[in-house]
Amino acid sequence: MGLAKQNETSCEALAELSNGLRVRETRDSGSCLVCGGELQQSVTGLFDTRFGIDGIYGVARCCQCGLEQITPVPTAAELKNLYESHYNFGGEKGTLYTNLRERFLSSVPYRLWIRLDGDISFHGRFGQGRLLDIGCNEGRGLKIYAHNGFQAEGLELNETAAEVARRAGFTVQTCDLSHFKPRAPYDVVVLSNVLEHSLDPKQMLLDVGRLLKSGGQVWISCPNSRSWLRRTFRSFWINWHVPFHISQFSAQTLQKLLAQAGFTIVETSQITPALWVSSSVIARLFAKKSRPTRELRNPILMLGLLVISRLFFFPGLWLGNLRGRGDCLLVVAAKS
């Protein structure tokens, strides 16, 4: 419900952000997107459990670097069409879902919730300096980062969403990440549920490094490929999210990629948000091929499952996090 940022924010234009439109349409989808290594199929029979987009997908693992990626890999043009047709901010407002979401995100209970459930959008972090939220959508996160002390700006390719954020008083650019040249380097760049959408995650991190001052930090959250929810829900795991999630990272593959891009790990952790548990439960119960799972937008159903997940599943979620099987990876890394 109110944790919509965890489920849908900052992902809207990501296929393009990591030099998406610069990716060659002729890229060999049979090789690793990062190192070019040989792929071995590991998962088959996946379908879109959110929007009902037609198509069957799989996931393959690189025999060289261990990164997992979707198969087949959509082209940049295909992804652009998919985001514009299904994913981008479309001006929805005035519904029960959006009204409850806006009220919750700006409330004290939300602050308490992220302390209890986990903060995958870094909304609980206070500080100073220049912060860039990549994929900021209509600026819900920018409001929170600004309230926390940062000079918050955004990068968002969807002009409709960017204009909403600008009307709220924020500076939001709408160019591709590879072409973005800020007036001054940033202290923090936020990639909240963003990196997994990239057609070239290594290049995205290199571009982020270019935007940061020396010692500046990138804050990353993304699904964990070793999550116990993935094994439990199988093809209904909400974070397969085909065809939008291009890569699946483990703690090891993400750490290796950050090192290659010139970053040093500052802190890492894992959490399993109740929203993600609830979303996987709803997908398992209601998702069908080629049909939108509208139940994911049902605030009453979602609220009930959120409470159940957090109150009754807490011991299992906590243990899974300790064992490295949390559903979400959280990494803070500094530019070397």
C-alpha positions as CSV (number, residue, x, y, z in Angstrom):
1,M,0.0,0.0,0.0
2,G,1.8,3.1,1.3
3,L,5.2,1.5,0.7
4,A,4.7,2.0,-3.0
5,K,8.2,3.3,-3.5
6,Q,9.5,-0.2,-2.6
7,N,7.3,-1.8,-5.2
8,E,7.1,0.6,-8.1
9,T,9.1,3.8,-7.7
10,S,12.3,4.7,-9.3
11,C,12.0,2.0,-12.0
12,E,9.9,3.8,-14.6
13,A,12.5,4.6,-17.2
14,L,15.4,2.5,-16.2
15,A,15.7,0.5,-19.4
16,E,17.0,3.8,-20.9
17,L,18.8,5.2,-17.9
18,S,21.8,2.9,-17.9
19,N,22.7,3.9,-21.5
20,G,19.7,1.9,-22.5
21,L,19.2,3.6,-25.8
22,R,22.9,3.4,-26.4
23,V,22.9,-0.4,-26.1
24,R,23.4,-2.0,-29.5
25,E,20.3,-3.6,-30.8
26,T,22.5,-6.4,-32.1
27,R,23.9,-7.3,-28.7
28,D,24.3,-11.1,-28.4
29,S,21.6,-12.1,-25.9
30,G,23.4,-15.5,-25.5
31,S,26.3,-13.9,-23.6
32,C,26.6,-12.1,-20.2
33,L,25.6,-8.5,-20.3
34,V,28.6,-7.6,-18.0
35,C,31.5,-9.8,-18.9
36,G,30.4,-11.5,-22.2
37,G,30.8,-14.9,-20.6
38,E,28.8,-18.0,-21.6
39,L,25.3,-18.4,-20.1
40,Q,23.7,-21.5,-18.6
41,Q,19.9,-21.6,-18.4
42,S,18.8,-21.8,-14.7
43,V,15.1,-20.9,-14.7
44,T,12.4,-21.3,-17.3
45,G,8.7,-20.7,-17.7
46,L,8.4,-17.2,-16.2
47,F,5.7,-14.8,-17.1
48,D,4.7,-11.2,-16.1
49,T,2.7,-11.5,-12.8
50,R,2.0,-7.8,-12.5
51,F,0.9,-6.2,-15.8
52,G,-0.1,-9.3,-17.7
53,I,2.3,-8.7,-20.6
54,D,2.4,-11.6,-23.1
55,G,5.6,-13.7,-23.3
56,I,7.5,-16.5,-21.6
57,Y,10.9,-15.8,-20.2
58,G,13.8,-17.5,-18.4
59,V,16.8,-16.7,-16.4
60,A,20.4,-17.7,-17.3
61,R,23.5,-17.6,-15.1
62,C,26.9,-16.5,-16.4
63,C,29.5,-19.4,-16.1
64,Q,32.2,-16.8,-15.7
65,C,31.0,-14.0,-13.3
66,G,27.9,-15.6,-11.9
67,L,25.5,-12.8,-12.8
68,E,22.0,-13.9,-13.7
69,Q,20.0,-12.2,-16.5
70,I,16.7,-12.5,-18.2
71,T,16.4,-14.6,-21.4
72,P,15.8,-13.4,-24.0
73,V,17.1,-9.9,-23.3
74,P,14.6,-7.3,-24.6
75,T,16.1,-4.7,-26.9
76,A,16.2,-1.1,-25.8
77,A,13.4,-0.2,-28.2
78,E,11.2,-3.0,-26.9
79,L,11.8,-1.9,-23.3
80,K,11.0,1.7,-24.1
81,N,7.7,0.7,-25.6
82,L,6.9,-1.6,-22.6
83,Y,7.7,1.2,-20.0
84,E,5.6,3.7,-21.9
85,S,2.7,1.3,-22.3
86,H,2.7,-0.3,-18.9
87,Y,5.0,1.2,-16.3
88,N,5.6,4.9,-16.4
89,F,3.7,7.4,-14.3
90,G,0.5,7.9,-16.1
91,G,-1.1,10.6,-14.0
92,E,-3.2,8.3,-11.7
93,K,-4.6,10.4,-8.9
94,G,-7.6,10.6,-6.7
95,T,-8.0,6.9,-6.3
96,L,-8.2,5.2,-2.9
97,Y,-4.8,3.6,-3.6
98,T,-3.0,6.9,-4.4
99,N,-4.7,8.9,-1.7
100,L,-3.7,6.4,1.0
101,R,-0.2,6.1,-0.4
102,E,0.5,9.9,-0.3
103,R,-0.9,10.2,3.2
104,F,1.1,7.3,4.5
105,L,4.4,8.3,2.9
106,S,4.2,11.7,4.6
107,S,3.2,10.4,8.0
108,V,4.9,9.5,11.3
109,P,3.6,5.9,11.1
110,Y,5.5,5.5,7.8
111,R,8.7,6.5,9.7
112,L,7.9,3.9,12.3
113,W,7.1,1.3,9.7
114,I,10.4,1.6,7.9
115,R,12.3,1.2,11.2
116,L,10.3,-1.9,11.9
117,D,10.0,-3.5,8.4
118,G,13.2,-2.2,6.7
119,D,14.0,0.8,4.6
120,I,14.8,-0.2,1.0
121,S,14.4,3.3,-0.3
122,F,16.7,5.0,2.2
123,H,13.9,7.2,3.4
124,G,15.1,7.0,7.0
125,R,18.6,8.4,6.3
126,F,19.4,11.9,7.3
127,G,22.3,14.1,6.1
128,Q,23.4,17.0,4.1
129,G,24.8,17.7,0.7
130,R,23.6,17.1,-2.9
131,L,21.6,14.0,-3.6
132,L,20.4,12.6,-6.9
133,D,17.5,10.2,-7.0
134,I,17.7,8.3,-10.3
135,G,14.3,7.3,-11.6
136,C,12.6,9.7,-9.2
137,N,9.2,9.4,-10.9
138,E,6.9,12.2,-9.7
139,G,9.1,13.0,-6.7
140,R,7.6,11.2,-3.8
141,G,11.1,10.2,-2.6
142,L,12.5,13.7,-3.3
143,K,10.2,15.2,-0.7
144,I,11.4,12.8,1.9
145,Y,15.1,13.2,1.1
146,A,14.7,17.0,1.2
147,H,12.9,16.7,4.6
148,N,15.9,14.7,5.8
149,G,18.3,17.5,5.1
150,F,19.5,16.8,1.5
151,Q,19.5,19.1,-1.5
152,A,17.5,16.6,-3.5
153,E,17.4,16.5,-7.3
154,G,16.0,13.9,-9.7
155,L,16.7,12.2,-13.0
156,E,13.5,10.9,-14.7
157,L,13.0,10.2,-18.4
158,N,9.2,10.3,-18.2
159,E,8.5,14.0,-18.8
160,T,5.0,13.7,-17.4
161,A,6.3,12.5,-14.0
162,A,9.2,14.9,-14.1
163,E,6.9,17.9,-14.5
164,V,4.9,16.8,-11.5
165,A,8.1,16.8,-9.4
166,R,9.1,20.2,-10.8
167,R,5.7,21.7,-9.8
168,A,6.6,20.6,-6.2
169,G,9.7,22.7,-6.4
170,F,12.4,20.1,-7.4
171,T,15.0,20.2,-10.1
172,V,14.5,17.1,-12.3
173,Q,16.4,16.4,-15.5
174,T,14.9,14.2,-18.3
175,C,18.0,13.3,-20.2
176,D,19.7,9.9,-20.5
177,L,22.1,9.1,-17.6
178,S,25.0,8.8,-20.0
179,H,24.4,12.3,-21.2
180,F,23.7,13.9,-17.9
181,K,26.2,16.6,-16.8
182,P,25.4,18.1,-13.4
183,R,26.4,21.7,-12.5
184,A,28.3,20.2,-9.5
185,P,29.2,16.6,-8.3
186,Y,26.8,14.9,-5.9
187,D,27.4,13.6,-2.4
188,V,24.9,10.8,-2.8
189,V,23.3,9.0,-5.7
190,V,20.3,6.8,-5.0
191,L,19.6,3.7,-7.0
192,S,16.5,2.4,-5.2
193,N,15.3,-0.7,-7.1
194,V,17.0,0.6,-10.3
195,L,20.1,-1.3,-11.1
196,E,18.3,-4.6,-11.9
197,H,16.4,-2.8,-14.7
198,S,19.6,-1.8,-16.5
199,L,20.6,-3.2,-19.8
200,D,24.2,-2.5,-18.8
201,P,24.6,-2.4,-15.0
202,K,28.4,-1.9,-15.1
203,Q,28.1,1.1,-17.3
204,M,25.4,2.5,-15.1
205,L,27.7,2.3,-12.1
206,L,30.5,3.9,-14.1
207,D,28.2,6.8,-15.0
208,V,27.1,7.1,-11.3
209,G,30.8,7.3,-10.4
210,R,31.2,10.2,-12.8
211,L,28.5,12.1,-11.1
212,L,29.9,11.7,-7.6
213,K,32.5,13.7,-5.8
214,S,35.5,11.8,-4.4
215,G,34.3,9.8,-1.5
216,G,30.7,10.3,-2.5
217,Q,28.3,7.4,-2.0
218,V,25.9,5.4,-4.0
219,W,22.9,3.8,-2.2
220,I,21.7,0.6,-3.8
221,S,18.7,-1.6,-3.1
222,C,17.8,-4.5,-5.4
223,P,16.3,-8.0,-5.1
224,N,18.5,-10.8,-3.8
225,S,18.9,-13.7,-6.2
226,R,19.5,-16.0,-3.2
227,S,16.3,-15.0,-1.5
228,W,14.3,-17.7,0.2
229,L,11.1,-16.2,-1.2
230,R,12.4,-17.0,-4.7
231,R,12.7,-20.7,-3.8
232,T,9.3,-20.6,-1.9
233,F,7.2,-18.9,-4.6
234,R,9.1,-20.1,-7.6
235,S,7.7,-18.6,-10.8
236,F,5.4,-16.4,-8.7
237,W,8.2,-14.6,-6.9
238,I,7.3,-11.0,-7.3
239,N,10.8,-9.9,-8.0
240,W,11.3,-12.0,-11.2
241,H,9.3,-9.0,-12.6
242,V,9.9,-10.0,-16.2
243,P,10.5,-8.5,-18.6
244,F,11.6,-5.4,-16.6
245,H,14.1,-6.9,-14.3
246,I,17.1,-7.6,-16.6
247,S,19.6,-8.8,-14.0
248,Q,19.4,-10.7,-10.7
249,F,22.2,-9.9,-8.3
250,S,23.6,-11.8,-5.3
251,A,25.6,-10.1,-2.7
252,Q,28.8,-11.5,-4.3
253,T,28.0,-10.5,-7.9
254,L,26.9,-7.0,-6.8
255,Q,30.1,-6.5,-4.7
256,K,32.2,-7.6,-7.6
257,L,30.5,-5.3,-10.0
258,L,30.9,-2.3,-7.7
259,A,34.6,-3.0,-7.3
260,Q,35.0,-3.1,-11.1
261,A,33.2,0.3,-11.3
262,G,35.6,1.9,-8.8
263,F,33.5,1.6,-5.6
264,T,34.4,0.4,-2.1
265,I,31.7,-1.2,0.0
266,V,30.9,0.8,3.1
267,E,28.0,-1.3,4.5
268,T,25.8,-4.1,3.4
269,S,22.6,-5.7,4.8
270,Q,19.6,-7.7,3.8
271,I,15.9,-7.3,4.6
272,T,12.7,-8.9,3.6
273,P,10.0,-6.2,3.4
274,A,6.5,-7.3,4.3
275,L,5.3,-5.7,1.1
276,W,7.4,-8.0,-1.0
277,V,6.2,-11.0,0.9
278,S,2.6,-9.9,0.5
279,S,3.0,-9.2,-3.2
280,S,4.4,-12.7,-3.8
281,V,1.5,-14.2,-1.9
282,I,-1.0,-12.2,-4.0
283,A,0.8,-13.2,-7.2
284,R,0.7,-16.9,-6.2
285,L,-3.0,-16.6,-5.5
286,F,-4.2,-14.5,-8.3
287,A,-1.6,-14.1,-11.1
288,K,-2.5,-15.6,-14.5
289,K,-0.7,-15.4,-17.8
290,S,-1.6,-12.4,-20.0
291,R,-3.9,-10.9,-17.2
292,P,-3.0,-7.9,-15.0
293,T,-3.0,-8.8,-11.3
294,R,-5.2,-6.0,-10.2
295,E,-5.2,-7.4,-6.6
296,L,-1.7,-6.0,-6.2
297,R,-3.4,-2.5,-6.2
298,N,-6.1,-3.5,-3.6
299,P,-5.2,-1.5,-0.5
300,I,-7.4,-3.5,1.8
301,L,-6.0,-6.8,0.7
302,M,-2.5,-5.5,0.8
303,L,-2.9,-4.0,4.2
304,G,-4.2,-7.2,5.7
305,L,-1.3,-9.2,4.2
306,L,1.3,-6.6,5.4
307,V,0.1,-6.9,8.9
308,I,0.1,-10.7,8.8
309,S,3.5,-10.9,7.1
310,R,5.1,-8.6,9.7
311,L,3.5,-9.9,12.8
312,F,3.4,-13.6,12.2
313,F,6.2,-14.3,9.8
314,F,8.8,-12.1,11.6
315,P,10.9,-15.0,13.0
316,G,11.3,-16.6,9.6
317,L,12.0,-13.3,7.9
318,W,14.6,-12.4,10.5
319,L,16.3,-15.7,10.2
320,G,16.4,-15.6,6.5
321,N,18.1,-12.2,6.5
322,L,20.7,-13.5,8.9
323,R,21.4,-16.5,6.7
324,G,21.9,-14.3,3.6
325,R,18.6,-15.2,2.1
326,G,16.8,-11.9,2.6
327,D,14.7,-10.7,-0.3
328,C,16.4,-7.3,-0.7
329,L,20.1,-6.4,-0.8
330,L,21.0,-3.0,0.6
331,V,24.5,-1.7,-0.2
332,V,26.2,1.6,0.5
333,A,29.4,2.1,-1.5
334,A,31.8,5.0,-1.7
335,K,33.6,6.2,-4.8
336,S,37.2,5.2,-4.5
